């Protein structure tokens, strides 16, 4: 069974372009996380991003937490509140 992480990030108003640039600059870094199958993000409002990441298993998703926290720490100047990351076991086809 795979694992999916859902990370919801509240961004500061007017920072959408900077967030897009930040993510663009980190694609390789994020994609190289061990056990990560694929990932993507969507704007769920003008000031909210939801990142979905699919991992080989829950252990990989949990082990990625320090790496994810480092990336989220780098984006801190652009966010309005601490990100919320949750991990779920799931079926992914």
C-alpha positions as YAML, in Angstrom:
chain: A
units: angstrom
residues:
- id: 1
  name: UNK
  ca: [0.00, 0.00, 0.00]
- id: 2
  name: UNK
  ca: [1.31, 3.45, -0.87]
- id: 3
  name: UNK
  ca: [1.24, 6.49, 1.35]
- id: 4
  name: UNK
  ca: [0.08, 9.96, 0.45]
- id: 5
  name: UNK
  ca: [1.11, 13.11, 2.24]
- id: 6
  name: UNK
  ca: [-1.12, 16.14, 2.11]
- id: 7
  name: UNK
  ca: [0.51, 19.40, 3.09]
- id: 8
  name: UNK
  ca: [-1.59, 22.55, 3.32]
- id: 9
  name: UNK
  ca: [0.34, 25.82, 3.26]
- id: 10
  name: UNK
  ca: [-1.18, 29.25, 3.91]
- id: 11
  name: UNK
  ca: [0.76, 31.82, 1.90]
- id: 12
  name: UNK
  ca: [0.94, 35.52, 2.48]
- id: 13
  name: UNK
  ca: [-1.24, 37.66, 0.22]
- id: 14
  name: UNK
  ca: [0.57, 38.82, -2.90]
- id: 15
  name: UNK
  ca: [3.28, 36.13, -2.67]
- id: 16
  name: UNK
  ca: [1.89, 33.68, -5.25]
- id: 17
  name: UNK
  ca: [4.53, 34.47, -7.91]
- id: 18
  name: UNK
  ca: [7.34, 34.13, -5.38]
- id: 19
  name: UNK
  ca: [5.93, 30.80, -4.19]
- id: 20
  name: UNK
  ca: [5.75, 29.56, -7.79]
- id: 21
  name: UNK
  ca: [9.39, 30.56, -8.32]
- id: 22
  name: UNK
  ca: [10.41, 28.87, -5.06]
- id: 23
  name: UNK
  ca: [8.74, 25.61, -6.09]
- id: 24
  name: UNK
  ca: [10.20, 25.78, -9.61]
- id: 25
  name: UNK
  ca: [13.68, 26.11, -8.11]
- id: 26
  name: UNK
  ca: [13.12, 23.09, -5.83]
- id: 27
  name: UNK
  ca: [11.62, 20.58, -8.32]
- id: 28
  name: UNK
  ca: [14.74, 18.39, -8.49]
- id: 29
  name: UNK
  ca: [15.35, 18.59, -4.74]
- id: 30
  name: UNK
  ca: [11.78, 17.56, -3.97]
- id: 31
  name: UNK
  ca: [11.64, 14.89, -6.66]
- id: 32
  name: UNK
  ca: [14.80, 13.24, -5.33]
- id: 33
  name: UNK
  ca: [13.28, 12.44, -1.92]
- id: 34
  name: UNK
  ca: [13.78, 8.74, -1.29]
- id: 35
  name: UNK
  ca: [10.64, 6.67, -1.86]
- id: 36
  name: UNK
  ca: [8.73, 9.51, -3.53]
- id: 37
  name: UNK
  ca: [6.80, 8.31, -6.60]
- id: 38
  name: UNK
  ca: [5.36, 11.63, -7.70]
- id: 39
  name: UNK
  ca: [4.05, 14.90, -6.37]
- id: 40
  name: UNK
  ca: [2.25, 18.05, -7.33]
- id: 41
  name: UNK
  ca: [0.48, 21.03, -5.89]
- id: 42
  name: UNK
  ca: [-2.62, 23.10, -6.46]
- id: 43
  name: UNK
  ca: [-3.86, 26.44, -5.29]
- id: 44
  name: UNK
  ca: [-6.93, 25.70, -3.20]
- id: 45
  name: UNK
  ca: [-7.50, 29.43, -2.73]
- id: 46
  name: UNK
  ca: [-5.66, 32.66, -3.52]
- id: 47
  name: UNK
  ca: [-3.62, 32.20, -0.34]
- id: 48
  name: UNK
  ca: [-3.51, 28.42, 0.09]
- id: 49
  name: UNK
  ca: [-1.53, 25.65, -1.57]
- id: 50
  name: UNK
  ca: [-2.15, 21.96, -1.11]
- id: 51
  name: UNK
  ca: [0.78, 19.67, -1.93]
- id: 52
  name: UNK
  ca: [0.05, 16.00, -2.63]
- id: 53
  name: UNK
  ca: [2.95, 13.54, -2.61]
- id: 54
  name: UNK
  ca: [2.73, 9.81, -3.27]
- id: 55
  name: UNK
  ca: [5.33, 7.59, -1.59]
- id: 56
  name: UNK
  ca: [6.15, 3.90, -1.99]
- id: 57
  name: UNK
  ca: [4.97, 3.28, 1.57]
- id: 58
  name: UNK
  ca: [4.22, 4.97, 4.88]
- id: 59
  name: UNK
  ca: [7.76, 4.46, 6.16]
- id: 60
  name: UNK
  ca: [9.18, 6.41, 3.21]
- id: 61
  name: UNK
  ca: [6.64, 9.19, 3.79]
- id: 62
  name: UNK
  ca: [7.50, 9.39, 7.48]
- id: 63
  name: UNK
  ca: [11.26, 9.26, 6.79]
- id: 64
  name: UNK
  ca: [10.86, 12.18, 4.36]
- id: 65
  name: UNK
  ca: [9.57, 14.45, 7.14]
- id: 66
  name: UNK
  ca: [12.95, 16.01, 8.07]
- id: 67
  name: UNK
  ca: [13.68, 16.72, 4.39]
- id: 68
  name: UNK
  ca: [10.20, 18.19, 3.87]
- id: 69
  name: UNK
  ca: [10.58, 20.31, 7.02]
- id: 70
  name: UNK
  ca: [13.85, 21.74, 5.69]
- id: 71
  name: UNK
  ca: [12.18, 22.76, 2.42]
- id: 72
  name: UNK
  ca: [9.21, 24.22, 4.30]
- id: 73
  name: UNK
  ca: [11.61, 26.14, 6.53]
- id: 74
  name: UNK
  ca: [13.17, 27.71, 3.44]
- id: 75
  name: UNK
  ca: [9.76, 28.97, 2.28]
- id: 76
  name: UNK
  ca: [8.89, 30.42, 5.72]
- id: 77
  name: UNK
  ca: [9.21, 34.09, 4.65]
- id: 78
  name: UNK
  ca: [6.36, 33.53, 2.17]
- id: 79
  name: UNK
  ca: [3.91, 31.70, 4.43]
- id: 80
  name: UNK
  ca: [1.31, 33.11, 6.80]
- id: 81
  name: UNK
  ca: [1.03, 30.13, 9.17]
- id: 82
  name: UNK
  ca: [2.86, 26.88, 9.91]
- id: 83
  name: UNK
  ca: [2.17, 24.25, 7.23]
- id: 84
  name: UNK
  ca: [0.02, 21.26, 8.13]
- id: 85
  name: UNK
  ca: [1.34, 17.90, 6.82]
- id: 86
  name: UNK
  ca: [-0.59, 14.66, 7.21]
- id: 87
  name: UNK
  ca: [0.26, 11.15, 5.96]
- id: 88
  name: UNK
  ca: [-2.34, 8.58, 4.88]
- id: 89
  name: UNK
  ca: [-2.09, 5.01, 3.66]
- id: 90
  name: UNK
  ca: [-3.85, 4.82, 0.33]
- id: 91
  name: UNK
  ca: [-4.51, 3.05, -2.94]
- id: 92
  name: UNK
  ca: [-2.98, 4.84, -5.91]
- id: 93
  name: UNK
  ca: [-3.47, 3.57, -9.45]
...
